[in-house]
Amino acid sequence: MRTLKVMVASAALFCATAAQAAEAIDAIIYTTRGEVPLKLELAVTPETRIQGLMNRDSLAPYDGMLFVFPTAHDYAFWMKDTRIPLDMLFIDDKHTIVHVESDVAPYTKAERAAGQEIVAVIELDGGRAGRESILKGDRVRYDLPPSLQVR
């Protein structure tokens, strides 16, 4: 299966006016230790997925970003121009976490992928997955606004 690259930190490939994610939703990760509530900005267009969390200096404790894709593929992420360490939670079409990348270092260009088809990725502040015991196999609940168009 061919890996599709999502260069979340390479806005130079797109116009300089790419908008930040405009909406945020509530989500919950169900872990063996309990529920982890989140407030996630949405990245559902090529422009917002490319912008991602680059050029940010911090994230609030329950904040993150949900990258949603229109089709399932083995998407890859990197950290070019991303200033803060991040955890990446790769999610399949059943809303199950199938892969976790922890404490990914800022500015690194090594690609991170699940090695299987996914439909979404949650990025959180680096180390949070470990602190909250978020693991492969945990379930994620989020509802996208009905009018939202993922492209």
Z-matrix of the N, CA and C atoms (Angstrom, degrees):
N
C 1 1.446
C 2 1.523 1 108.42
N 3 1.294 2 116.17 1 133.63
C 4 1.459 3 121.33 2 -178.51
C 5 1.522 4 109.89 3 -80.14
N 6 1.328 5 116.88 4 134.83
C 7 1.462 6 122.01 5 178.00
C 8 1.512 7 109.14 6 -84.44
N 9 1.339 8 115.89 7 127.59
C 10 1.459 9 120.54 8 173.92
C 11 1.510 10 108.27 9 -91.20
N 12 1.303 11 116.78 10 132.77
C 13 1.461 12 121.22 11 -177.18
C 14 1.512 13 110.70 12 -89.78
N 15 1.314 14 116.16 13 131.01
C 16 1.456 15 122.46 14 171.77
C 17 1.513 16 105.32 15 -116.94
N 18 1.285 17 115.21 16 104.04
C 19 1.452 18 119.72 17 -177.00
C 20 1.509 19 108.17 18 -89.54
N 21 1.342 20 114.61 19 84.29
C 22 1.454 21 120.72 20 -172.09
C 23 1.510 22 113.28 21 -63.60
N 24 1.289 23 117.68 22 -12.94
C 25 1.452 24 118.33 23 -176.31
C 26 1.519 25 112.00 24 -121.23
N 27 1.297 26 118.50 25 23.12
C 28 1.448 27 120.19 26 -176.12
C 29 1.521 28 111.70 27 -118.88
N 30 1.296 29 116.42 28 66.02
C 31 1.458 30 121.27 29 -178.95
C 32 1.521 31 112.18 30 -64.76
N 33 1.313 32 117.28 31 -18.09
C 34 1.456 33 119.99 32 -179.64
C 35 1.526 34 111.31 33 -62.14
N 36 1.323 35 117.34 34 -22.44
C 37 1.454 36 120.02 35 179.17
C 38 1.523 37 112.19 36 -75.84
N 39 1.317 38 116.59 37 -16.33
C 40 1.454 39 121.46 38 -179.94
C 41 1.521 40 108.92 39 -122.72
N 42 1.303 41 116.74 40 173.22
C 43 1.464 42 119.80 41 -177.38
C 44 1.518 43 111.45 42 -62.27
N 45 1.298 44 115.06 43 150.45
C 46 1.460 45 121.40 44 -175.53
C 47 1.517 46 112.96 45 -68.16
N 48 1.310 47 118.00 46 -11.04
C 49 1.459 48 120.78 47 -178.49
C 50 1.515 49 113.25 48 -97.53
N 51 1.322 50 118.17 49 15.44
C 52 1.465 51 120.09 50 -179.87
C 53 1.520 52 110.12 51 -55.35
N 54 1.307 53 115.68 52 130.11
C 55 1.468 54 120.62 53 -174.61
C 56 1.517 55 111.53 54 -78.20
N 57 1.326 56 115.48 55 149.51
C 58 1.456 57 122.24 56 171.03
C 59 1.521 58 107.60 57 -70.80
N 60 1.317 59 116.56 58 161.80
C 61 1.454 60 120.16 59 175.23
C 62 1.525 61 108.45 60 -59.13
N 63 1.319 62 116.46 61 128.69
C 64 1.456 63 120.58 62 -173.85
C 65 1.516 64 112.73 63 -89.57
N 66 1.309 65 118.21 64 -27.11
C 67 1.449 66 121.48 65 -174.80
C 68 1.514 67 110.87 66 -113.28
N 69 1.319 68 115.04 67 157.25
C 70 1.462 69 121.43 68 173.28
C 71 1.520 70 108.00 69 -133.81
N 72 1.313 71 115.44 70 148.41
C 73 1.462 72 121.16 71 179.44
C 74 1.522 73 109.43 72 -129.89
N 75 1.318 74 115.33 73 161.49
C 76 1.456 75 121.35 74 172.78
C 77 1.523 76 108.63 75 -88.39
N 78 1.322 77 115.84 76 145.60
C 79 1.461 78 121.57 77 177.43
C 80 1.525 79 108.04 78 -144.53
N 81 1.320 80 115.05 79 162.78
C 82 1.460 81 121.33 80 176.75
C 83 1.519 82 108.33 81 -136.88
N 84 1.323 83 115.44 82 134.86
C 85 1.463 84 120.82 83 170.63
C 86 1.519 85 106.47 84 -105.42
N 87 1.331 86 115.42 85 127.58
C 88 1.464 87 121.52 86 179.54
C 89 1.523 88 108.56 87 -95.82
N 90 1.338 89 116.43 88 108.46
C 91 1.462 90 122.05 89 -179.61
C 92 1.525 91 109.26 90 -107.56
N 93 1.311 92 116.27 91 173.08
C 94 1.467 93 120.20 92 176.97
C 95 1.521 94 111.37 93 -67.40
N 96 1.328 95 117.52 94 -18.95
C 97 1.470 96 121.49 95 179.35
C 98 1.525 97 113.14 96 -98.58
N 99 1.324 98 117.36 97 0.76
C 100 1.456 99 120.13 98 178.39
C 101 1.514 100 112.33 99 130.23
N 102 1.318 101 114.61 100 -168.88
C 103 1.459 102 121.71 101 -177.49
C 104 1.525 103 111.30 102 -88.82
N 105 1.323 104 115.66 103 140.18
C 106 1.460 105 122.42 104 176.04
C 107 1.527 106 107.15 105 -116.08
N 108 1.350 107 116.99 106 107.06
C 109 1.468 108 119.52 107 179.31
C 110 1.525 109 111.15 108 -78.90
N 111 1.329 110 115.65 109 145.17
C 112 1.460 111 121.32 110 -179.46
C 113 1.513 112 110.42 111 -137.98
N 114 1.313 113 115.75 112 153.11
C 115 1.469 114 123.81 113 168.19
C 116 1.527 115 104.43 114 -118.45
N 117 1.331 116 116.55 115 113.73
C 118 1.458 117 121.40 116 -171.61
C 119 1.523 118 111.94 117 -117.17
N 120 1.315 119 115.67 118 125.68
C 121 1.458 120 120.73 119 169.77
C 122 1.515 121 107.36 120 -69.80
N 123 1.321 122 115.97 121 146.21
C 124 1.459 123 120.55 122 -179.25
C 125 1.519 124 111.50 123 -96.76
N 126 1.309 125 114.97 124 135.07
C 127 1.463 126 122.73 125 172.42
C 128 1.527 127 105.85 126 -124.21
N 129 1.339 128 116.01 127 99.02
C 130 1.457 129 120.54 128 -171.64
C 131 1.526 130 113.96 129 -123.96
N 132 1.327 131 116.20 130 1.20
C 133 1.464 132 120.74 131 177.40
C 134 1.531 133 107.89 132 -119.91
N 135 1.316 134 116.75 133 161.02
C 136 1.472 135 117.44 134 177.17
C 137 1.530 136 112.09 135 -54.75
N 138 1.330 137 117.25 136 -39.20
C 139 1.463 138 120.49 137 -177.41
C 140 1.532 139 112.01 138 -66.52
N 141 1.329 140 116.74 139 -45.52
C 142 1.470 141 118.96 140 -178.87
C 143 1.520 142 111.59 141 -72.64
N 144 1.322 143 117.89 142 -31.54
C 145 1.478 144 119.27 143 176.58
C 146 1.528 145 110.44 144 -68.92
N 147 1.318 146 117.12 145 -37.15
C 148 1.468 147 119.71 146 178.58
C 149 1.525 148 110.36 147 -68.37
N 150 1.311 149 117.72 148 -42.13
C 151 1.470 150 121.45 149 179.31
C 152 1.523 151 110.40 150 -64.51
N 153 1.325 152 116.38 151 -45.01
C 154 1.459 153 121.10 152 178.30
C 155 1.521 154 112.59 153 47.98
N 156 1.307 155 116.14 154 -136.00
C 157 1.468 156 122.43 155 -179.16
C 158 1.529 157 112.36 156 -102.75
N 159 1.316 158 117.11 157 19.00
C 160 1.452 159 118.85 158 -179.60
C 161 1.525 160 111.51 159 -65.01
N 162 1.308 161 114.99 160 152.91
C 163 1.464 162 124.36 161 177.59
C 164 1.530 163 114.07 162 63.97
N 165 1.312 164 117.00 163 21.86
C 166 1.469 165 120.78 164 174.84
C 167 1.520 166 108.09 165 -103.00
N 168 1.322 167 115.71 166 147.13
C 169 1.458 168 120.22 167 -179.61
C 170 1.522 169 113.09 168 -98.36
N 171 1.340 170 117.59 169 -13.58
C 172 1.464 171 120.07 170 -179.60
C 173 1.524 172 109.87 171 -166.74
N 174 1.332 173 114.47 172 168.81
C 175 1.457 174 123.02 173 172.13
C 176 1.516 175 107.57 174 -130.65
N 177 1.315 176 117.16 175 142.73
C 178 1.469 177 120.32 176 174.90
C 179 1.531 178 108.79 177 -67.66
N 180 1.329 179 117.65 178 159.01
C 181 1.472 180 121.22 179 -173.33
C 182 1.523 181 115.69 180 -54.12
N 183 1.314 182 119.14 181 -35.44
C 184 1.458 183 120.03 182 -178.73
C 185 1.519 184 112.83 183 -109.19
N 186 1.321 185 117.05 184 15.73
C 187 1.454 186 121.29 185 -178.18
C 188 1.519 187 111.52 186 -96.70
N 189 1.315 188 113.72 187 160.03
C 190 1.452 189 121.65 188 175.50
C 191 1.506 190 108.43 189 -175.41
N 192 1.327 191 115.38 190 -166.91
C 193 1.453 192 120.67 191 179.07
C 194 1.518 193 108.41 192 -134.78
N 195 1.334 194 115.08 193 137.71
C 196 1.456 195 122.51 194 176.22
C 197 1.518 196 108.41 195 -108.48
N 198 1.314 197 115.64 196 115.00
C 199 1.456 198 122.92 197 176.05
C 200 1.530 199 106.52 198 -93.33
N 201 1.325 200 116.78 199 120.01
C 202 1.462 201 121.06 200 -179.49
C 203 1.519 202 107.76 201 -116.77
N 204 1.332 203 115.72 202 136.17
C 205 1.462 204 121.58 203 -176.84
C 206 1.523 205 110.40 204 -113.31
N 207 1.337 206 117.34 205 149.66
C 208 1.456 207 120.46 206 -178.51
C 209 1.525 208 113.81 207 -73.29
N 210 1.316 209 117.24 208 -23.90
C 211 1.462 210 121.91 209 178.92
C 212 1.523 211 109.55 210 -138.42
N 213 1.300 212 115.54 211 155.67
C 214 1.468 213 120.92 212 178.93
C 215 1.530 214 110.05 213 -79.44
N 216 1.334 215 115.00 214 130.07
C 217 1.471 216 122.96 215 175.51
C 218 1.518 217 107.53 216 -153.82
N 219 1.312 218 115.96 217 173.70
C 220 1.460 219 121.47 218 173.69
C 221 1.531 220 107.53 219 -91.60
N 222 1.320 221 116.69 220 80.18
C 223 1.465 222 122.29 221 -177.11
C 224 1.525 223 110.52 222 -75.34
N 225 1.326 224 116.21 223 146.49
C 226 1.469 225 122.19 224 178.97
C 227 1.526 226 109.37 225 -118.06
N 228 1.323 227 115.09 226 146.03
C 229 1.464 228 122.62 227 -179.38
C 230 1.521 229 109.54 228 -122.85
N 231 1.319 230 116.38 229 154.20
C 232 1.460 231 121.65 230 171.39
C 233 1.523 232 108.49 231 -140.48
N 234 1.338 233 116.32 232 176.07
C 235 1.466 234 121.63 233 -170.92
C 236 1.527 235 113.62 234 -116.57
N 237 1.316 236 118.10 235 16.14
C 238 1.457 237 120.23 236 179.56
C 239 1.530 238 109.21 237 -54.97
N 240 1.320 239 116.99 238 129.91
C 241 1.465 240 124.41 239 179.59
C 242 1.532 241 114.24 240 66.26
N 243 1.314 242 117.65 241 15.03
C 244 1.469 243 121.56 242 175.37
C 245 1.518 244 107.05 243 -100.35
N 246 1.325 245 116.44 244 121.43
C 247 1.473 246 122.46 245 -169.98
C 248 1.527 247 115.05 246 -84.68
N 249 1.316 248 118.06 247 -18.55
C 250 1.469 249 120.80 248 -174.14
C 251 1.530 250 110.35 249 -118.11
N 252 1.329 251 117.89 250 147.42
C 253 1.468 252 119.34 251 175.71
C 254 1.531 253 109.75 252 -66.62
N 255 1.322 254 115.69 253 144.88
C 256 1.460 255 120.48 254 -177.16
C 257 1.521 256 111.25 255 -132.42
N 258 1.330 257 115.33 256 153.60
C 259 1.457 258 122.94 257 164.93
C 260 1.523 259 106.05 258 -101.79
N 261 1.336 260 116.71 259 140.96
C 262 1.460 261 122.11 260 179.14
C 263 1.519 262 108.25 261 -120.32
N 264 1.328 263 115.97 262 124.41
C 265 1.454 264 122.53 263 179.61
C 266 1.527 265 107.89 264 -111.03
N 267 1.319 266 117.46 265 112.50
C 268 1.457 267 122.97 266 -177.31
C 269 1.528 268 108.68 267 -91.07
N 270 1.336 269 116.53 268 128.86
C 271 1.461 270 122.47 269 -168.58
C 272 1.530 271 110.76 270 -122.32
N 273 1.340 272 115.77 271 133.14
C 274 1.465 273 119.68 272 178.97
C 275 1.529 274 111.45 273 -89.03
N 276 1.326 275 115.68 274 -176.65
C 277 1.469 276 120.23 275 -175.90
C 278 1.523 277 113.86 276 -71.35
N 279 1.321 278 118.13 277 -6.42
C 280 1.465 279 122.20 278 175.54
C 281 1.528 280 111.28 279 -99.61
N 282 1.346 281 115.99 280 8.95
C 283 1.468 282 123.34 281 -178.81
C 284 1.529 283 111.90 282 64.21
N 285 1.315 284 115.37 283 34.32
C 286 1.460 285 121.87 284 176.32
C 287 1.526 286 108.78 285 -106.86
N 288 1.322 287 116.46 286 137.11
C 289 1.467 288 120.54 287 175.37
C 290 1.521 289 107.65 288 -73.89
N 291 1.330 290 116.09 289 119.47
C 292 1.464 291 120.76 290 -176.64
C 293 1.525 292 112.60 291 -105.21
N 294 1.345 293 116.14 292 -10.91
C 295 1.463 294 119.77 293 179.47
C 296 1.523 295 108.38 294 -162.60
N 297 1.325 296 116.27 295 142.78
C 298 1.465 297 122.44 296 177.97
C 299 1.521 298 108.68 297 -126.72
N 300 1.321 299 116.05 298 127.36
C 301 1.470 300 122.39 299 170.47
C 302 1.525 301 105.86 300 -108.44
N 303 1.314 302 117.26 301 119.26
C 304 1.464 303 121.22 302 -174.33
C 305 1.518 304 112.42 303 -104.80
N 306 1.325 305 114.74 304 141.03
C 307 1.458 306 122.36 305 172.99
C 308 1.519 307 113.17 306 48.65
N 309 1.322 308 115.98 307 50.59
C 310 1.464 309 120.52 308 179.61
C 311 1.522 310 108.04 309 -70.60
N 312 1.316 311 116.22 310 127.08
C 313 1.461 312 122.36 311 -173.59
C 314 1.532 313 112.19 312 -68.37
N 315 1.334 314 116.19 313 142.78
C 316 1.467 315 120.65 314 176.67
C 317 1.529 316 111.62 315 -58.46
N 318 1.316 317 114.60 316 150.50
C 319 1.466 318 124.62 317 173.12
C 320 1.525 319 115.13 318 65.61
N 321 1.323 320 119.35 319 5.89
C 322 1.462 321 120.02 320 -179.48
C 323 1.527 322 110.35 321 -78.24
N 324 1.314 323 115.47 322 146.17
C 325 1.458 324 120.61 323 -178.23
C 326 1.528 325 112.78 324 -105.29
N 327 1.328 326 117.12 325 -0.22
C 328 1.466 327 119.93 326 177.21
C 329 1.526 328 108.59 327 -65.63
N 330 1.316 329 115.89 328 132.93
C 331 1.460 330 120.25 329 -179.48
C 332 1.519 331 110.88 330 -77.86
N 333 1.325 332 115.61 331 141.35
C 334 1.463 333 123.14 332 177.62
C 335 1.522 334 107.01 333 -118.83
N 336 1.327 335 116.61 334 130.38
C 337 1.462 336 121.50 335 -179.18
C 338 1.520 337 109.28 336 -148.10
N 339 1.325 338 115.66 337 163.20
C 340 1.462 339 121.49 338 -179.34
C 341 1.524 340 112.11 339 -82.74
N 342 1.326 341 117.17 340 -22.69
C 343 1.452 342 119.61 341 -176.01
C 344 1.525 343 112.07 342 80.27
N 345 1.321 344 116.22 343 14.04
C 346 1.461 345 121.98 344 176.54
C 347 1.523 346 107.91 345 -158.50
N 348 1.320 347 116.03 346 170.14
C 349 1.459 348 119.84 347 -178.51
C 350 1.523 349 111.44 348 -67.41
N 351 1.324 350 114.19 349 136.66
C 352 1.467 351 122.05 350 176.32
C 353 1.521 352 108.25 351 -133.62
N 354 1.335 353 115.71 352 165.25
C 355 1.472 354 120.60 353 175.83
C 356 1.513 355 112.08 354 -120.70
N 357 1.349 356 116.59 355 -10.57
C 358 1.466 357 119.76 356 -177.75
C 359 1.527 358 110.33 357 -157.68
N 360 1.329 359 114.70 358 160.02
C 361 1.461 360 122.69 359 173.70
C 362 1.517 361 107.40 360 -139.17
N 363 1.328 362 116.15 361 135.30
C 364 1.460 363 121.00 362 171.98
C 365 1.513 364 107.52 363 -106.58
N 366 1.332 365 116.51 364 129.27
C 367 1.458 366 121.35 365 172.44
C 368 1.518 367 108.90 366 -107.19
N 369 1.333 368 115.06 367 130.66
C 370 1.465 369 123.90 368 179.57
C 371 1.510 370 108.94 369 -126.45
N 372 1.343 371 116.52 370 167.38
C 373 1.455 372 119.66 371 176.16
C 374 1.530 373 109.56 372 -59.82
N 375 1.320 374 115.69 373 141.67
C 376 1.453 375 122.20 374 -176.03
C 377 1.521 376 113.48 375 -55.35
N 378 1.323 377 116.87 376 130.58
C 379 1.453 378 122.77 377 178.76
C 380 1.512 379 114.06 378 93.84
N 381 1.312 380 117.25 379 -11.44
C 382 1.467 381 119.52 380 -176.88
C 383 1.519 382 112.08 381 -66.04
N 384 1.329 383 118.11 382 -38.29
C 385 1.463 384 119.75 383 179.54
C 386 1.532 385 110.16 384 -57.32
N 387 1.318 386 116.91 385 -43.47
C 388 1.459 387 120.27 386 177.67
C 389 1.514 388 113.02 387 -66.26
N 390 1.325 389 116.97 388 -43.82
C 391 1.471 390 121.05 389 -179.72
C 392 1.523 391 112.18 390 -63.82
N 393 1.326 392 117.09 391 -32.93
C 394 1.468 393 122.16 392 -177.24
C 395 1.533 394 112.35 393 -98.69
N 396 1.337 395 117.24 394 3.33
C 397 1.479 396 122.10 395 -177.82
C 398 1.528 397 112.16 396 57.48
N 399 1.326 398 116.49 397 41.11
C 400 1.459 399 121.61 398 176.31
C 401 1.527 400 107.21 399 -83.60
N 402 1.334 401 115.50 400 123.80
C 403 1.460 402 120.90 401 -173.19
C 404 1.522 403 112.10 402 -132.18
N 405 1.304 404 114.84 403 162.37
C 406 1.456 405 121.65 404 170.52
C 407 1.530 406 107.51 405 -54.36
N 408 1.324 407 116.63 406 134.72
C 409 1.462 408 121.62 407 -178.81
C 410 1.519 409 113.64 408 99.92
N 411 1.339 410 117.30 409 -17.42
C 412 1.459 411 119.83 410 177.21
C 413 1.528 412 109.11 411 -68.47
N 414 1.320 413 115.55 412 152.47
C 415 1.465 414 121.81 413 -179.61
C 416 1.524 415 110.36 414 -100.07
N 417 1.322 416 115.58 415 150.03
C 418 1.460 417 122.54 416 179.81
C 419 1.530 418 108.14 417 -123.15
N 420 1.344 419 116.11 418 133.84
C 421 1.462 420 120.06 419 174.75
C 422 1.519 421 108.67 420 -115.73
N 423 1.316 422 114.15 421 124.18
C 424 1.461 423 121.12 422 172.04
C 425 1.520 424 107.53 423 -151.93
N 426 1.302 425 115.43 424 147.88
C 427 1.459 426 121.49 425 177.37
C 428 1.515 427 107.90 426 -121.66
N 429 1.315 428 115.18 427 123.90
C 430 1.458 429 120.04 428 177.65
C 431 1.524 430 109.21 429 -82.84
N 432 1.321 431 117.47 430 144.01
C 433 1.472 432 119.78 431 176.90
C 434 1.530 433 110.08 432 -56.85
N 435 1.333 434 117.41 433 136.68
C 436 1.476 435 120.29 434 -176.61
C 437 1.528 436 113.98 435 -57.59
N 438 1.320 437 116.69 436 -31.50
C 439 1.475 438 119.83 437 -178.17
C 440 1.530 439 112.51 438 -82.41
N 441 1.321 440 117.65 439 -6.68
C 442 1.463 441 121.25 440 -176.95
C 443 1.529 442 110.95 441 -69.39
N 444 1.311 443 116.22 442 132.95
C 445 1.458 444 121.00 443 177.11
C 446 1.516 445 109.44 444 -111.28
N 447 1.324 446 115.43 445 113.90
C 448 1.460 447 121.39 446 176.70
C 449 1.509 448 107.05 447 -85.79
N 450 1.338 449 114.57 448 125.40
C 451 1.477 450 117.61 449 177.74
C 452 1.510 451 110.52 450 -135.37
